[in-house]
Amino acid sequence: MELPTELNLTTLFEQLGLPSDEASINDFVEAHPLDQDTKLIDADFWTPQQAQLLKEWLRADGEEAPIVDELNVRLHRGK
């Protein structure tokens, strides 16, 4: 799977197979707040494939990791 050159939350949501427009991303974040004890990749709303993609992007520790970190922060803040 080739990734686009510009990575952002839209790209991540597209890769996760989720609606990727700004309103849909904001709605997803509001609908899926995480408590401080739940790791992003362990959240129960991910499919196994989605959780695997998030793990791969974090492990890559390249330009993908900050995008997953951004989602992690937003889900833990609920914003």
mmCIF file as gemmi writes it, N, C-alpha and C atoms, coordinates in Angstrom:
data_model
loop_
_atom_site.group_PDB
_atom_site.id
_atom_site.type_symbol
_atom_site.label_atom_id
_atom_site.label_alt_id
_atom_site.label_comp_id
_atom_site.label_asym_id
_atom_site.label_entity_id
_atom_site.label_seq_id
_atom_site.pdbx_PDB_ins_code
_atom_site.Cartn_x
_atom_site.Cartn_y
_atom_site.Cartn_z
_atom_site.occupancy
_atom_site.B_iso_or_equiv
_atom_site.pdbx_formal_charge
_atom_site.auth_seq_id
_atom_site.auth_asym_id
_atom_site.pdbx_PDB_model_num
ATOM 1 N N . MET Axp A 1 ? 0.838 -1.166 0 1 0 ? 1 A 1
ATOM 2 C CA . MET Axp A 1 ? 0 0 0 1 0 ? 1 A 1
ATOM 3 C C . MET Axp A 1 ? 0.895 1.244 0 1 0 ? 1 A 1
ATOM 4 N N . GLU Axp A 2 ? 0.751 2.089 -0.997 1 0 ? 2 A 1
ATOM 5 C CA . GLU Axp A 2 ? 1.517 3.329 -1.063 1 0 ? 2 A 1
ATOM 6 C C . GLU Axp A 2 ? 0.783 4.428 -0.35 1 0 ? 2 A 1
ATOM 7 N N . LEU Axp A 3 ? 1.517 5.211 0.413 1 0 ? 3 A 1
ATOM 8 C CA . LEU Axp A 3 ? 0.921 6.309 1.134 1 0 ? 3 A 1
ATOM 9 C C . LEU Axp A 3 ? 1.098 7.606 0.354 1 0 ? 3 A 1
ATOM 10 N N . PRO Axp A 4 ? 0.119 8.5 0.446 1 0 ? 4 A 1
ATOM 11 C CA . PRO Axp A 4 ? 0.292 9.815 -0.17 1 0 ? 4 A 1
ATOM 12 C C . PRO Axp A 4 ? 1.45 10.545 0.495 1 0 ? 4 A 1
ATOM 13 N N . THR Axp A 5 ? 2.006 11.535 -0.202 1 0 ? 5 A 1
ATOM 14 C CA . THR Axp A 5 ? 3.155 12.234 0.341 1 0 ? 5 A 1
ATOM 15 C C . THR Axp A 5 ? 2.807 13.114 1.522 1 0 ? 5 A 1
ATOM 16 N N . GLU Axp A 6 ? 1.62 13.718 1.546 1 0 ? 6 A 1
ATOM 17 C CA . GLU Axp A 6 ? 1.224 14.55 2.674 1 0 ? 6 A 1
ATOM 18 C C . GLU Axp A 6 ? 0.361 13.732 3.622 1 0 ? 6 A 1
ATOM 19 N N . LEU Axp A 7 ? 0.85 13.556 4.834 1 0 ? 7 A 1
ATOM 20 C CA . LEU Axp A 7 ? 0.112 12.772 5.812 1 0 ? 7 A 1
ATOM 21 C C . LEU Axp A 7 ? -0.566 13.703 6.806 1 0 ? 7 A 1
ATOM 22 N N . ASN Axp A 8 ? -1.828 13.43 7.083 1 0 ? 8 A 1
ATOM 23 C CA . ASN Axp A 8 ? -2.589 14.195 8.051 1 0 ? 8 A 1
ATOM 24 C C . ASN Axp A 8 ? -3.719 13.307 8.554 1 0 ? 8 A 1
ATOM 25 N N . LEU Axp A 9 ? -4.59 13.855 9.382 1 0 ? 9 A 1
ATOM 26 C CA . LEU Axp A 9 ? -5.685 13.046 9.903 1 0 ? 9 A 1
ATOM 27 C C . LEU Axp A 9 ? -6.601 12.548 8.795 1 0 ? 9 A 1
ATOM 28 N N . THR Axp A 10 ? -6.777 13.34 7.762 1 0 ? 10 A 1
ATOM 29 C CA . THR Axp A 10 ? -7.595 12.903 6.63 1 0 ? 10 A 1
ATOM 30 C C . THR Axp A 10 ? -7.007 11.638 6.031 1 0 ? 10 A 1
ATOM 31 N N . THR Axp A 11 ? -5.701 11.635 5.823 1 0 ? 11 A 1
ATOM 32 C CA . THR Axp A 11 ? -5.01 10.466 5.279 1 0 ? 11 A 1
ATOM 33 C C . THR Axp A 11 ? -5.195 9.258 6.192 1 0 ? 11 A 1
ATOM 34 N N . LEU Axp A 12 ? -5.011 9.468 7.486 1 0 ? 12 A 1
ATOM 35 C CA . LEU Axp A 12 ? -5.148 8.372 8.442 1 0 ? 12 A 1
ATOM 36 C C . LEU Axp A 12 ? -6.565 7.805 8.405 1 0 ? 12 A 1
ATOM 37 N N . PHE Axp A 13 ? -7.567 8.669 8.431 1 0 ? 13 A 1
ATOM 38 C CA . PHE Axp A 13 ? -8.946 8.187 8.403 1 0 ? 13 A 1
ATOM 39 C C . PHE Axp A 13 ? -9.253 7.458 7.105 1 0 ? 13 A 1
ATOM 40 N N . GLU Axp A 14 ? -8.713 7.937 5.998 1 0 ? 14 A 1
ATOM 41 C CA . GLU Axp A 14 ? -8.894 7.229 4.725 1 0 ? 14 A 1
ATOM 42 C C . GLU Axp A 14 ? -8.295 5.832 4.812 1 0 ? 14 A 1
ATOM 43 N N . GLN Axp A 15 ? -7.094 5.728 5.368 1 0 ? 15 A 1
ATOM 44 C CA . GLN Axp A 15 ? -6.429 4.436 5.5 1 0 ? 15 A 1
ATOM 45 C C . GLN Axp A 15 ? -7.196 3.506 6.446 1 0 ? 15 A 1
ATOM 46 N N . LEU Axp A 16 ? -7.876 4.101 7.432 1 0 ? 16 A 1
ATOM 47 C CA . LEU Axp A 16 ? -8.664 3.308 8.371 1 0 ? 16 A 1
ATOM 48 C C . LEU Axp A 16 ? -10.026 2.916 7.796 1 0 ? 16 A 1
ATOM 49 N N . GLY Axp A 17 ? -10.343 3.452 6.624 1 0 ? 17 A 1
ATOM 50 C CA . GLY Axp A 17 ? -11.626 3.15 5.995 1 0 ? 17 A 1
ATOM 51 C C . GLY Axp A 17 ? -12.786 3.901 6.622 1 0 ? 17 A 1
ATOM 52 N N . LEU Axp A 18 ? -12.495 5.054 7.208 1 0 ? 18 A 1
ATOM 53 C CA . LEU Axp A 18 ? -13.51 5.865 7.87 1 0 ? 18 A 1
ATOM 54 C C . LEU Axp A 18 ? -13.751 7.147 7.079 1 0 ? 18 A 1
ATOM 55 N N . PRO Axp A 19 ? -14.936 7.764 7.23 1 0 ? 19 A 1
ATOM 56 C CA . PRO Axp A 19 ? -15.164 9.06 6.586 1 0 ? 19 A 1
ATOM 57 C C . PRO Axp A 19 ? -14.059 10.033 6.998 1 0 ? 19 A 1
ATOM 58 N N . SER Axp A 20 ? -13.525 10.761 6.038 1 0 ? 20 A 1
ATOM 59 C CA . SER Axp A 20 ? -12.302 11.517 6.308 1 0 ? 20 A 1
ATOM 60 C C . SER Axp A 20 ? -12.43 13.03 6.146 1 0 ? 20 A 1
ATOM 61 N N . ASP Axp A 21 ? -13.659 13.528 5.973 1 0 ? 21 A 1
ATOM 62 C CA . ASP Axp A 21 ? -13.793 14.986 5.927 1 0 ? 21 A 1
ATOM 63 C C . ASP Axp A 21 ? -13.691 15.531 7.35 1 0 ? 21 A 1
ATOM 64 N N . GLU Axp A 22 ? -13.431 16.809 7.475 1 0 ? 22 A 1
ATOM 65 C CA . GLU Axp A 22 ? -13.171 17.417 8.783 1 0 ? 22 A 1
ATOM 66 C C . GLU Axp A 22 ? -14.338 17.206 9.752 1 0 ? 22 A 1
ATOM 67 N N . ALA Axp A 23 ? -15.56 17.393 9.277 1 0 ? 23 A 1
ATOM 68 C CA . ALA Axp A 23 ? -16.727 17.221 10.149 1 0 ? 23 A 1
ATOM 69 C C . ALA Axp A 23 ? -16.831 15.784 10.656 1 0 ? 23 A 1
ATOM 70 N N . SER Axp A 24 ? -16.581 14.82 9.787 1 0 ? 24 A 1
ATOM 71 C CA . SER Axp A 24 ? -16.653 13.412 10.189 1 0 ? 24 A 1
ATOM 72 C C . SER Axp A 24 ? -15.562 13.065 11.198 1 0 ? 24 A 1
ATOM 73 N N . ILE Axp A 25 ? -14.372 13.609 10.996 1 0 ? 25 A 1
ATOM 74 C CA . ILE Axp A 25 ? -13.284 13.374 11.951 1 0 ? 25 A 1
ATOM 75 C C . ILE Axp A 25 ? -13.652 13.958 13.304 1 0 ? 25 A 1
ATOM 76 N N . ASN Axp A 26 ? -14.161 15.189 13.315 1 0 ? 26 A 1
ATOM 77 C CA . ASN Axp A 26 ? -14.567 15.821 14.574 1 0 ? 26 A 1
ATOM 78 C C . ASN Axp A 26 ? -15.683 15.029 15.25 1 0 ? 26 A 1
ATOM 79 N N . ASP Axp A 27 ? -16.654 14.556 14.47 1 0 ? 27 A 1
ATOM 80 C CA . ASP Axp A 27 ? -17.741 13.744 15.019 1 0 ? 27 A 1
ATOM 81 C C . ASP Axp A 27 ? -17.204 12.447 15.624 1 0 ? 27 A 1
ATOM 82 N N . PHE Axp A 28 ? -16.249 11.808 14.942 1 0 ? 28 A 1
ATOM 83 C CA . PHE Axp A 28 ? -15.654 10.574 15.437 1 0 ? 28 A 1
ATOM 84 C C . PHE Axp A 28 ? -14.971 10.827 16.782 1 0 ? 28 A 1
ATOM 85 N N . VAL Axp A 29 ? -14.207 11.899 16.858 1 0 ? 29 A 1
ATOM 86 C CA . VAL Axp A 29 ? -13.485 12.217 18.096 1 0 ? 29 A 1
ATOM 87 C C . VAL Axp A 29 ? -14.47 12.462 19.238 1 0 ? 29 A 1
ATOM 88 N N . GLU Axp A 30 ? -15.523 13.201 18.971 1 0 ? 30 A 1
ATOM 89 C CA . GLU Axp A 30 ? -16.515 13.483 20.009 1 0 ? 30 A 1
ATOM 90 C C . GLU Axp A 30 ? -17.26 12.222 20.439 1 0 ? 30 A 1
ATOM 91 N N . ALA Axp A 31 ? -17.481 11.303 19.504 1 0 ? 31 A 1
ATOM 92 C CA . ALA Axp A 31 ? -18.237 10.089 19.801 1 0 ? 31 A 1
ATOM 93 C C . ALA Axp A 31 ? -17.398 8.997 20.468 1 0 ? 31 A 1
ATOM 94 N N . HIS Axp A 32 ? -16.068 9.132 20.43 1 0 ? 32 A 1
ATOM 95 C CA . HIS Axp A 32 ? -15.189 8.068 20.939 1 0 ? 32 A 1
ATOM 96 C C . HIS Axp A 32 ? -14.133 8.585 21.912 1 0 ? 32 A 1
ATOM 97 N N . PRO Axp A 33 ? -14.534 9.312 22.949 1 0 ? 33 A 1
ATOM 98 C CA . PRO Axp A 33 ? -13.521 9.785 23.905 1 0 ? 33 A 1
ATOM 99 C C . PRO Axp A 33 ? -12.894 8.599 24.639 1 0 ? 33 A 1
ATOM 100 N N . LEU Axp A 34 ? -11.622 8.731 24.923 1 0 ? 34 A 1
ATOM 101 C CA . LEU Axp A 34 ? -10.901 7.687 25.649 1 0 ? 34 A 1
ATOM 102 C C . LEU Axp A 34 ? -10.518 8.185 27.032 1 0 ? 34 A 1
ATOM 103 N N . ASP Axp A 35 ? -10.629 7.307 28.034 1 0 ? 35 A 1
ATOM 104 C CA . ASP Axp A 35 ? -10.137 7.679 29.352 1 0 ? 35 A 1
ATOM 105 C C . ASP Axp A 35 ? -8.613 7.554 29.349 1 0 ? 35 A 1
ATOM 106 N N . GLN Axp A 36 ? -7.996 8.132 30.331 1 0 ? 36 A 1
ATOM 107 C CA . GLN Axp A 36 ? -6.53 8.187 30.37 1 0 ? 36 A 1
ATOM 108 C C . GLN Axp A 36 ? -5.871 6.817 30.477 1 0 ? 36 A 1
ATOM 109 N N . ASP Axp A 37 ? -6.611 5.815 30.933 1 0 ? 37 A 1
ATOM 110 C CA . ASP Axp A 37 ? -6.044 4.476 31.103 1 0 ? 37 A 1
ATOM 111 C C . ASP Axp A 37 ? -6.126 3.613 29.851 1 0 ? 37 A 1
ATOM 112 N N . THR Axp A 38 ? -6.822 4.091 28.813 1 0 ? 38 A 1
ATOM 113 C CA . THR Axp A 38 ? -6.994 3.303 27.593 1 0 ? 38 A 1
ATOM 114 C C . THR Axp A 38 ? -6.033 3.779 26.523 1 0 ? 38 A 1
ATOM 115 N N . LYS Axp A 39 ? -5.197 2.874 26.055 1 0 ? 39 A 1
ATOM 116 C CA . LYS Axp A 39 ? -4.293 3.2 24.959 1 0 ? 39 A 1
ATOM 117 C C . LYS Axp A 39 ? -5.085 3.283 23.66 1 0 ? 39 A 1
ATOM 118 N N . LEU Axp A 40 ? -4.668 4.165 22.789 1 0 ? 40 A 1
ATOM 119 C CA . LEU Axp A 40 ? -5.345 4.338 21.508 1 0 ? 40 A 1
ATOM 120 C C . LEU Axp A 40 ? -5.517 3.014 20.786 1 0 ? 40 A 1
ATOM 121 N N . ILE Axp A 41 ? -4.461 2.243 20.689 1 0 ? 41 A 1
ATOM 122 C CA . ILE Axp A 41 ? -4.518 1.002 19.911 1 0 ? 41 A 1
ATOM 123 C C . ILE Axp A 41 ? -5.342 -0.083 20.585 1 0 ? 41 A 1
ATOM 124 N N . ASP Axp A 42 ? -5.676 0.094 21.869 1 0 ? 42 A 1
ATOM 125 C CA . ASP Axp A 42 ? -6.469 -0.888 22.601 1 0 ? 42 A 1
ATOM 126 C C . ASP Axp A 42 ? -7.948 -0.519 22.684 1 0 ? 42 A 1
ATOM 127 N N . ALA Axp A 43 ? -8.323 0.616 22.087 1 0 ? 43 A 1
ATOM 128 C CA . ALA Axp A 43 ? -9.721 1.048 22.158 1 0 ? 43 A 1
ATOM 129 C C . ALA Axp A 43 ? -10.617 0 21.514 1 0 ? 43 A 1
ATOM 130 N N . ASP Axp A 44 ? -11.783 -0.218 22.104 1 0 ? 44 A 1
ATOM 131 C CA . ASP Axp A 44 ? -12.659 -1.297 21.642 1 0 ? 44 A 1
ATOM 132 C C . ASP Axp A 44 ? -13.434 -0.965 20.37 1 0 ? 44 A 1
ATOM 133 N N . PHE Axp A 45 ? -13.344 0.244 19.877 1 0 ? 45 A 1
ATOM 134 C CA . PHE Axp A 45 ? -14.087 0.607 18.671 1 0 ? 45 A 1
ATOM 135 C C . PHE Axp A 45 ? -13.32 0.348 17.376 1 0 ? 45 A 1
ATOM 136 N N . TRP Axp A 46 ? -12.05 -0.033 17.463 1 0 ? 46 A 1
ATOM 137 C CA . TRP Axp A 46 ? -11.278 -0.35 16.258 1 0 ? 46 A 1
ATOM 138 C C . TRP Axp A 46 ? -11.538 -1.787 15.827 1 0 ? 46 A 1
ATOM 139 N N . THR Axp A 47 ? -11.547 -2.01 14.528 1 0 ? 47 A 1
ATOM 140 C CA . THR Axp A 47 ? -11.531 -3.376 14.036 1 0 ? 47 A 1
ATOM 141 C C . THR Axp A 47 ? -10.101 -3.895 14.221 1 0 ? 47 A 1
ATOM 142 N N . PRO Axp A 48 ? -9.888 -5.189 14.16 1 0 ? 48 A 1
ATOM 143 C CA . PRO Axp A 48 ? -8.511 -5.695 14.253 1 0 ? 48 A 1
ATOM 144 C C . PRO Axp A 48 ? -7.599 -5.09 13.171 1 0 ? 48 A 1
ATOM 145 N N . GLN Axp A 49 ? -8.116 -4.884 11.985 1 0 ? 49 A 1
ATOM 146 C CA . GLN Axp A 49 ? -7.317 -4.317 10.895 1 0 ? 49 A 1
ATOM 147 C C . GLN Axp A 49 ? -6.956 -2.857 11.184 1 0 ? 49 A 1
ATOM 148 N N . GLN Axp A 50 ? -7.902 -2.109 11.723 1 0 ? 50 A 1
ATOM 149 C CA . GLN Axp A 50 ? -7.63 -0.716 12.055 1 0 ? 50 A 1
ATOM 150 C C . GLN Axp A 50 ? -6.587 -0.619 13.165 1 0 ? 50 A 1
ATOM 151 N N . ALA Axp A 51 ? -6.732 -1.442 14.186 1 0 ? 51 A 1
ATOM 152 C CA . ALA Axp A 51 ? -5.762 -1.441 15.284 1 0 ? 51 A 1
ATOM 153 C C . ALA Axp A 51 ? -4.37 -1.806 14.77 1 0 ? 51 A 1
ATOM 154 N N . GLN Axp A 52 ? -4.304 -2.756 13.852 1 0 ? 52 A 1
ATOM 155 C CA . GLN Axp A 52 ? -3.022 -3.158 13.28 1 0 ? 52 A 1
ATOM 156 C C . GLN Axp A 52 ? -2.379 -2.008 12.506 1 0 ? 52 A 1
ATOM 157 N N . LEU Axp A 53 ? -3.178 -1.298 11.718 1 0 ? 53 A 1
ATOM 158 C CA . LEU Axp A 53 ? -2.644 -0.159 10.971 1 0 ? 53 A 1
ATOM 159 C C . LEU Axp A 53 ? -2.094 0.893 11.926 1 0 ? 53 A 1
ATOM 160 N N . LEU Axp A 54 ? -2.824 1.196 12.979 1 0 ? 54 A 1
ATOM 161 C CA . LEU Axp A 54 ? -2.35 2.188 13.954 1 0 ? 54 A 1
ATOM 162 C C . LEU Axp A 54 ? -1.035 1.74 14.58 1 0 ? 54 A 1
ATOM 163 N N . LYS Axp A 55 ? -0.933 0.452 14.927 1 0 ? 55 A 1
ATOM 164 C CA . LYS Axp A 55 ? 0.309 -0.08 15.494 1 0 ? 55 A 1
ATOM 165 C C . LYS Axp A 55 ? 1.459 0.058 14.504 1 0 ? 55 A 1
ATOM 166 N N . GLU Axp A 56 ? 1.202 -0.269 13.247 1 0 ? 56 A 1
ATOM 167 C CA . GLU Axp A 56 ? 2.248 -0.172 12.227 1 0 ? 56 A 1
ATOM 168 C C . GLU Axp A 56 ? 2.708 1.267 12.049 1 0 ? 56 A 1
ATOM 169 N N . TRP Axp A 57 ? 1.774 2.194 12.02 1 0 ? 57 A 1
ATOM 170 C CA . TRP Axp A 57 ? 2.144 3.597 11.85 1 0 ? 57 A 1
ATOM 171 C C . TRP Axp A 57 ? 2.947 4.092 13.05 1 0 ? 57 A 1
ATOM 172 N N . LEU Axp A 58 ? 2.6 3.653 14.251 1 0 ? 58 A 1
ATOM 173 C CA . LEU Axp A 58 ? 3.365 4.055 15.436 1 0 ? 58 A 1
ATOM 174 C C . LEU Axp A 58 ? 4.756 3.431 15.442 1 0 ? 58 A 1
ATOM 175 N N . ARG Axp A 59 ? 4.835 2.155 15.09 1 0 ? 59 A 1
ATOM 176 C CA . ARG Axp A 59 ? 6.134 1.462 15.079 1 0 ? 59 A 1
ATOM 177 C C . ARG Axp A 59 ? 7.071 2.009 14.017 1 0 ? 59 A 1
ATOM 178 N N . ALA Axp A 60 ? 6.51 2.487 12.919 1 0 ? 60 A 1
ATOM 179 C CA . ALA Axp A 60 ? 7.336 3.029 11.84 1 0 ? 60 A 1
ATOM 180 C C . ALA Axp A 60 ? 8.16 4.208 12.346 1 0 ? 60 A 1
ATOM 181 N N . ASP Axp A 61 ? 7.617 4.919 13.335 1 0 ? 61 A 1
ATOM 182 C CA . ASP Axp A 61 ? 8.301 6.046 13.95 1 0 ? 61 A 1
ATOM 183 C C . ASP Axp A 61 ? 8.824 7.032 12.905 1 0 ? 61 A 1
ATOM 184 N N . GLY Axp A 62 ? 8.135 7.114 11.794 1 0 ? 62 A 1
ATOM 185 C CA . GLY Axp A 62 ? 8.483 8.07 10.754 1 0 ? 62 A 1
ATOM 186 C C . GLY Axp A 62 ? 7.449 9.165 10.716 1 0 ? 62 A 1
ATOM 187 N N . GLU Axp A 63 ? 7.149 9.617 9.523 1 0 ? 63 A 1
ATOM 188 C CA . GLU Axp A 63 ? 6.202 10.72 9.389 1 0 ? 63 A 1
ATOM 189 C C . GLU Axp A 63 ? 4.776 10.294 9.723 1 0 ? 63 A 1
ATOM 190 N N . GLU Axp A 64 ? 4.52 8.994 9.819 1 0 ? 64 A 1
ATOM 191 C CA . GLU Axp A 64 ? 3.185 8.522 10.172 1 0 ? 64 A 1
ATOM 192 C C . GLU Axp A 64 ? 2.894 8.663 11.656 1 0 ? 64 A 1
ATOM 193 N N . ALA Axp A 65 ? 3.896 8.47 12.492 1 0 ? 65 A 1
ATOM 194 C CA . ALA Axp A 65 ? 3.704 8.438 13.943 1 0 ? 65 A 1
ATOM 195 C C . ALA Axp A 65 ? 3.084 9.726 14.5 1 0 ? 65 A 1
ATOM 196 N N . PRO Axp A 66 ? 3.511 10.911 14.081 1 0 ? 66 A 1
ATOM 197 C CA . PRO Axp A 66 ? 2.885 12.12 14.635 1 0 ? 66 A 1
ATOM 198 C C . PRO Axp A 66 ? 1.392 12.241 14.336 1 0 ? 66 A 1
ATOM 199 N N . ILE Axp A 67 ? 0.95 11.672 13.234 1 0 ? 67 A 1
ATOM 200 C CA . ILE Axp A 67 ? -0.471 11.716 12.89 1 0 ? 67 A 1
ATOM 201 C C . ILE Axp A 67 ? -1.258 10.839 13.861 1 0 ? 67 A 1
ATOM 202 N N . VAL Axp A 68 ? -0.738 9.666 14.164 1 0 ? 68 A 1
ATOM 203 C CA . VAL Axp A 68 ? -1.391 8.785 15.135 1 0 ? 68 A 1
ATOM 204 C C . VAL Axp A 68 ? -1.35 9.441 16.518 1 0 ? 68 A 1
ATOM 205 N N . ASP Axp A 69 ? -0.247 10.085 16.848 1 0 ? 69 A 1
ATOM 206 C CA . ASP Axp A 69 ? -0.152 10.801 18.119 1 0 ? 69 A 1
ATOM 207 C C . ASP Axp A 69 ? -1.195 11.912 18.208 1 0 ? 69 A 1
ATOM 208 N N . GLU Axp A 70 ? -1.401 12.621 17.103 1 0 ? 70 A 1
ATOM 209 C CA . GLU Axp A 70 ? -2.41 13.683 17.089 1 0 ? 70 A 1
ATOM 210 C C . GLU Axp A 70 ? -3.798 13.11 17.375 1 0 ? 70 A 1
ATOM 211 N N . LEU Axp A 71 ? -4.126 12.001 16.732 1 0 ? 71 A 1
ATOM 212 C CA . LEU Axp A 71 ? -5.413 11.366 16.978 1 0 ? 71 A 1
ATOM 213 C C . LEU Axp A 71 ? -5.507 10.909 18.433 1 0 ? 71 A 1
ATOM 214 N N . ASN Axp A 72 ? -4.447 10.339 18.952 1 0 ? 72 A 1
ATOM 215 C CA . ASN Axp A 72 ? -4.405 9.891 20.338 1 0 ? 72 A 1
ATOM 216 C C . ASN Axp A 72 ? -4.718 11.048 21.287 1 0 ? 72 A 1
ATOM 217 N N . VAL Axp A 73 ? -4.074 12.173 21.088 1 0 ? 73 A 1
ATOM 218 C CA . VAL Axp A 73 ? -4.304 13.349 21.952 1 0 ? 73 A 1
ATOM 219 C C . VAL Axp A 73 ? -5.748 13.806 21.834 1 0 ? 73 A 1
ATOM 220 N N . ARG Axp A 74 ? -6.249 13.898 20.62 1 0 ? 74 A 1
ATOM 221 C CA . ARG Axp A 74 ? -7.622 14.37 20.44 1 0 ? 74 A 1
ATOM 222 C C . ARG Axp A 74 ? -8.644 13.425 21.065 1 0 ? 74 A 1
ATOM 223 N N . LEU Axp A 75 ? -8.447 12.129 20.944 1 0 ? 75 A 1
ATOM 224 C CA . LEU Axp A 75 ? -9.393 11.181 21.541 1 0 ? 75 A 1
ATOM 225 C C . LEU Axp A 75 ? -9.335 11.193 23.068 1 0 ? 75 A 1
ATOM 226 N N . HIS Axp A 76 ? -8.174 11.471 23.614 1 0 ? 76 A 1
ATOM 227 C CA . HIS Axp A 76 ? -8.056 11.54 25.066 1 0 ? 76 A 1
ATOM 228 C C . HIS Axp A 76 ? -8.586 12.862 25.621 1 0 ? 76 A 1
ATOM 229 N N . ARG Axp A 77 ? -8.618 13.879 24.783 1 0 ? 77 A 1
ATOM 230 C CA . ARG Axp A 77 ? -9.193 15.171 25.196 1 0 ? 77 A 1
ATOM 231 C C . ARG Axp A 77 ? -10.654 15.267 24.835 1 0 ? 77 A 1
ATOM 232 N N . GLY Axp A 78 ? -11.076 14.487 23.831 1 0 ? 78 A 1
ATOM 233 C CA . GLY Axp A 78 ? -12.435 14.563 23.35 1 0 ? 78 A 1
ATOM 234 C C . GLY Axp A 78 ? -12.691 15.769 22.448 1 0 ? 78 A 1
ATOM 235 N N . LYS Axp A 79 ? -11.598 16.314 21.874 1 0 ? 79 A 1
ATOM 236 C CA . LYS Axp A 79 ? -11.723 17.495 20.997 1 0 ? 79 A 1
ATOM 237 C C . LYS Axp A 79 ? -10.956 17.271 19.717 1 0 ? 79 A 1
